[in-house]
Amino acid sequence: MNGISELAEIVQRPSPAADPALRDKLDLHLLDTIGAWIAATGTAEGQMLIAFRRRMQAVGTPASQSPLDDVATKVTTHVAL
């Protein structure tokens, strides 16, 4: 079982807070994900993705029509990191 499958199993349980060991594992996975996300913004590829998103915002892409659409586009850009 890989980490993503294990996380999905934990999240689907009725009460993940009931087991402190599972909660600790989930916390570590979340921190690891955020750390990787932050680190990726410093790579050449990450910088290109961020620059691409800024260019799309500057030309008024459809993603900027709604605040929720804009958030979704930002999240998908960062997920690509």
Secondary structure, 3 states (H helix, E strand, C coil): CCHHHHHHHHHHCCCHHHCHHHHHHHHHHHHHHHHHHHHHCCCHHHHHHHHHHHHHHHCCCHHHCCHHHHHHHHHHHHHHC
